[in-house]
Amino acid sequence: MYFDLAGVSGSGIGVDAMREFDNQNLLLMLENQFAGINRFRIVTRDDDAISKEQQLILQQQGVATAAKRAEVKALIPDFVVKIDSLRTLKTEGAITDWADYTLELTTGVINPQTREKLSHPNLGKIRVKSEDVRDRSELKFTTVSGRYAAGFHFDQSAHVNAVLSDMGSRGIDILLTRMLSEMPATAQVLGIKGNKISLDRGQNAGVLPNETMIIFSYEAGFVEPLGVANVNPSRSSANGEIIRWKDSDAADDVKNKAENGIYRPSNGAKIFAVSVGTPADFLENRT
């Protein structure tokens, strides 16, 4: 993942402070949010941290240990997520005014081997406004003869960066939820007992707590939806409950068999579970 174009749009007071925002902070925030989901592995671009760690190993454990560790090959990314950002500032030019910031993140996914720009996953454009993360009254300021007098410090990069960082964090949260929707978790249903189901995958395959999953059977190339389940994972498996059965003969057949014991697919039929969207409380619990 990397940020490429970092555009700044606007004129007048406060624009210079906005230009000083460093996209590297957004990049590290982006990597940290995406890491640990297990649906994808993140190859970091934090070269400074890697370089410092390598130097520390060299100093503490010597050349031989450092050389041995260097034999381990670095991961080569299957996909590159490229993000362009545009920051804008709008003010009315009045004595008492508000600083209205906008952050746009435009994403593209590239296959680095073929150089193809991919249509999937489609993460699109994300637009975050300062009013999404701060009460507008916090960005109110007063100027005298075109210079800052009181209120929000639109002319100081530390204050502006704090607002843009909050906007960036919100944009990354939206980006993560889109990625989870575009790249769902999948698992095979091992058995169904009543409304209870067991899956062969869990956190190791990116199944999230309180995940909503579509349950469907697959046989001879045909897909038949059976119901919707709420699932909670352990490390390498998951258990859940079907909260809604589909009104169909296929679903009724499975439901009836599961009421009399443990139903296990047989004769070439398989039942799968695929996640839908992102759990409502995922970001709240994660942060």
Steps between C-alpha positions, in 0.01 A plus 500: 500500500631843424392860458601658170349834399447734795308794362409818685226730377389836628620855532549761764554459871573158646604323179874502583438328834291238321784430254725387784291192575711186446328213319752259657296520820192390306694214344610358836147542635367319192739206541426466872123493442522240225753273672369211708175446307643177347309534176810666360862547605648848500851566371610811688661802339633619836863490383621712791382251762642205304837673455526588870421141602762362261760740637410399857545129419835576340620694804374256765548161335774553247555461127448121491151515652402797285621320186306185591180695553554677168468162323126501576321627192269795531137460399416602144157666476232343282317833475587864551242740641577850373328794667496859379393769747362846448466747788290812460422797722206735463444824689269792432753771569288666768632637829330214684528184293527120501775281354326229296743224402438215256714190449449283192664158469493342154614139487621263233612136517788389277651163417873582527603202285275573200464878565124455455268739682234275646127554521480287816512574782327827417570736789399819316523854631454601862419855606522613862411848623631666814144521631493118497764487775473836678218724610503794261519743791848361579623630163367853548757781496527878490740705290602863515649656188537152352695362796403250768350655812309227687341157474623208292868532403456458125854635450681242716580162348475314835134598542418440133679165498295384799178561304635342181623196695150444640358535149760259366416247773132515409581462130715194572220345706269538201769358271543198728127426508490516120795263476332253736186513287693457174712215640261294717595220737401152390468168682350157453214389723596180680161434651162644597307404813167675538593861425861457616779474245871425516760627251845370410661845511521781753730790575770328293290573190382846598162411649410788733308499828125542451540437126191473282537223243289363217464121513459317169535151357711419196440188295574416137585863426174637640471738795195491727468760781389347829499781754680770694715430806668699775847358569775538761846354434768331704852476365445233233125436503172678563155434639183686426125500478277519196277800573293472185425203274418559136146408396589222255480124467877463522517701823203310647668169421821597682305653789290187550804273498684729745208487745542124543876500559817636346463560128820448301510559124561182302498354149712777351294784647674767702375790708696823521482825694602839359515822700286798409624852573662589832364434851330812634720522811826391337669839471380612844644190667818513293580856597 
